[in-house]
Amino acid sequence: MQEACKPIVVVGSVTMDMVTCTPQIPRIGQTIIGTSFSTTPGGKGANQAVAAARLGYPVQFVGMVGDDIYGPQLIQNLADAGVDTSAMETTSGPSGLAPIFLAANGQNAIVVVPGANGKVDSTYVDKHIDVIRNAGMVLCQLELPMATIDHTLNVCAELGVPVMLDPAPAAGLSDSVWKQVAWFTPNETEAAFYLNDGSYPELIAQELLERGLRGVVLKRGAEGAYVAIAGGAAGWVKPFAVDAIDTVAAGDCFNGAFAVALLEGKSPLAAARFACAASAISVTRRGAQASMPTYADLNAFLADRGETM
């Protein structure tokens, strides 16, 4: 790891997931007895920050928590993972919360309450513009207000800082976004949202590039990933065969690891292979941020398969 490397800056969401395990999802008006309850730090922005930091790469987080009991826990959890939280702020009201009902058959029902994430605005982003200016790459998702995302992308474009945009949850994007993003990383469902078709990854990637993107990674789960670069290489990256027990945040793990690998100088295809290995490890562990691997985990995983990175 280079000591003078520019950090990854995540401008994104942080939430407390409130997971209730239950025999089945309750119907309207129905009361049932749950089997367990837990609180687990989440949020796509925080997940990606932890994924990158666990790999030993410098990461700074730009986001907000509320002044409730969860705020300090969420900040401390990021700090414990190695994320620089000095740009984070606490605002009045609740933190981002996600009550989740998880049924015995694997079905779930989720309500995401933005809380403090909804207060991350352009003024707050501008306050931390020096953090963004010094970034090697900025990672964004779509769990913050769209006006904030647009402003962040505009700032990054003006400063010449590359952006990796994970379009999750999928939402309409401004026309200017396509030319401001270095890497666009949808999964199959999200890609279909933007093109009304998720059948042919090669065609999807080409159509997305034609909108002005510089690079596309289509995350296809068990199929691996398809990488395409404007005017450059394109190809499939094979997945790693593992026994998955929990796929929550696997896509976030991929993004964090992909950003690290790119900034370490790996080619896009090699970086995607690295990210596939990281996400493969993550799905063999329970939890979102708790499942993110370290570099030692990755090296051991690859060595067992006769590979190196």
N, C-alpha and C positions, 0 to 999 in steps of 0.2 A: 504494500500500500504506500502510495506516495504521500509524504508528510505535507507537502504544499498543495495538495489537490483541492480544487474548488468544491465546496459542499453541495450536496443535494438540498434544495429548499422545497419543502412541501407546504403549499398553501391549500389547506383542506380542513376536513371535518374531524372532530373527535367526539365520540359518544360513549355512554355507558350502556352496554347491552344488558337487559334485565330478562333473563331466560327462565321461563316457567316450563318445566317438563310435565306433561299431562297425558293421560291415556288417549284422549282425542281432543281435537279443537272444539271448544264449546260452541253450541249453536246460540243464536240470539235468544236471550232470556234464560239460558241454561246455566246452572252452577254445578261445577264438578270439582272433585278433590285432586289437586296436583300431586306429583310424586317428588318434585324437588324444585329448588329455586337458587339461582346464582346471579351475581353481577360480574360482568366481564368487560374490560375496556375494548372499545371497537371504534367504528368510523373508518371509512375508506382511506381518508388522509392519514390518520394515525396508524392504521395497519401498514400502509406503504412506508411510512417513516420508520417504523419498527423493523420492517423487513430489511431496509437498507442499512440501518444502524447495527443490526445484529451481525451483518457482514463486515463490520468494522469500518464502514465508510462514514465520514462526517455528515451529519444531517441536522438541519435546522427546521423547526416547525413554526409556521405562521398560522395561528388560529386562536379561538377563544373557548373558554369554559365559563360556566355560571358560578355564582357565589353560593351554591348549594353544597351538600356534603360530598357530592361526587367530583366537583371541580378539582380540589387538591389531589384526589386519588388519580384522576386522569392525567394531570401534569406530572405527578410523581412516577406514574407508570412509564410515561415516555422518557423521562429522565433516567430511570433505572435501566432502560433499554439502550441508553447511550445517545438519545436525541437531545440536541441543544434546544431548550425550551425558553430561552431568555426573551424571545420575541412574543411569547404567548401572553395573553391578558385575560383577566377575570372581569366579567360584566355582571350586572345585576340580573337576577332571574335564574332559571334552571339551566343546567348544562344540556347538551344534546343527549337525548335518551331514546332507547329503542326497546320497548316492551315486546318480548318475543314469546309466543306459545309454540312449544315444540312437542308434537305428538309422538306416540310410541312407534307409529308407522313411518316416521321421518317427515311427515307433512309439517309445515309451519305457517304461522300467521304473524306478521310483523307490522308494527306501527312505529314509524320513525318521527320523533318529535324534534325538530331542529334546535330549539332552545337557543343557546349561545351561538351556535353555528349560523343561525339566521341573522346575527348581528355583525358578522364579519363583512364589512363594507369597504368601499373604495378609499375612504378616509383612513381606515385602519391599515389597508394595504400600503397606501402612500407613506404612512408613518414608518413603515419598515422597508422602504424602497432600497436602502443600502444593503439590507440582507439579500434582497432579490438581485441587486446589481452584482454582487460578488458570488452568485451561484454558478455552479457548473451546469446545472439543469434545474428547472422548476417542475415539480410534479403537481398536477391539478386533477380533480375529479369533479363530479357534478352534484355534490351534496351541499355546496354553498349556494347562496343566491346567484342566479345567472348573471345579474348585473356585476357582481363581484368577480365572477369568472371572466367576463368580457373585459373588465378593467385590468385584471391581472395579466391577461394575454396581451392587451395593448401595451402595458408597462414593459413586459418582457420583450415585445417586438421592438420597442423604442430603445431598449438597452442592449439588444442583441443577445439575449439569454434564451437558449433553447427550452422548449416546453414539451413535456410528455403529458398528453391529456387522456385520461381514462374516462370514457363517456358513460359513467355509471353513477346513478341510474340514468338511462338514456333519456335525453330531452332535446328539444329543438335547439339548434345552434345558429348563431349569427353567421351571415355569409363570410364575414371577415375572418372567422375562426380558422377556416380551412387553410388559409395561407400563413397563419401565425403559429401553427403547431408543427413541431419537428417530428413527433411520434404520436400516432393515434392508435389506441390499443383496445378496441372493442372485443367482447366475447361474441359468440354466435348470435345470441338474442339481440344484443346491442347493434351489431352490424346490420341485422335484418331491419331494425327500426329505421336506420338511416337510408337503406336502399330498398326496403320492402321485399327483400329476398336474401336468404342466408344460405343458399344451396351450393354455390360454387365459389369457394374462397379466392381462387385465382382471379376471377372476374370481379368479385367484390373489391379486392385490394386495388385492382387497376382503376375501377370506377372511383374509389375514394381518392386515389392519387391524382386523378384528373380534376378533382375539386381544388387542388393546390397544395395538398399535404406533401411533406418531404419524405415521410416514412410511415408505414402501416405495419402493425403486428396484429394478426387475427388470432386471438386466443381460442383454441378449439378443444380444450379439455383433454380427453383421452386420445384425440387425434394429434395432439401436439400444437404447433403454432405455425402460421404461414407469415413470412416476412417479405415485404416488398419495399423497395426504395425507388424514389422518383429518378428515372434515368439510369438506374443501376441494377444491382442483383435482386433476385427474388427466389424464394424457395421454401420448402417445408423443413421444419425442424421436428425431428421425431420425439415422441414423449418417452418417458421412462416408465416401465411397467412396475407398478407397486400395488399393494393392497390398501386402497383408500378407505379410511374410516370417518373422515370429516373434511369436506371440501370447502368449508367456510373460509373465506379470505385467501384462497389459493391464487385467485387472479391478482389480488393486492400483493401477495408475495412475489408473483412473477414481475409485476411492475417495478417494485423496489429493487429486486435483483437485476433486472434488465438495465435499469438506470445505472446501477453500480458498475456493471460489466462494461457498458458503453463508456463511462467516464474513466474506466481503467484502461481504455484503449482497445478493447476487443471489437472485432468486426460485428456488425448487426446480427449475422447468423450465429456466430460464436456466442454473442451475448444472449441471444434467445435460447440457445442450448443450455447455457449457464442458468438462465431463469427457469427453464423447464425442470432442471435438476432441483433447484430450490423449491419450486412449487410441488414437485413430486414428494419431497421430504415432508412438506407442510401437510399434505393430505393424509399422511400416515400418523398424524398427531391430532389430538383434540384441542379445540380452541382456535381463536383467530390469531391474535398476536403471540399467544403462547406457543404456536406451532412454527414460528419463523426460525429457520436454521441459521447457524453460525458458519463461518468459513471452514472451521474444523469439521463440522457436520457434512458440509458439501464435499470436502476433500475425501473423507471416509466413504461417503456414498458413492462417489465416482471411482475411487480405488477398488471398491468391491465389484465394480462393473468393468474394471480394466480401462478406465478413462482418466484423463487429467484435464485440468482447465488452465 
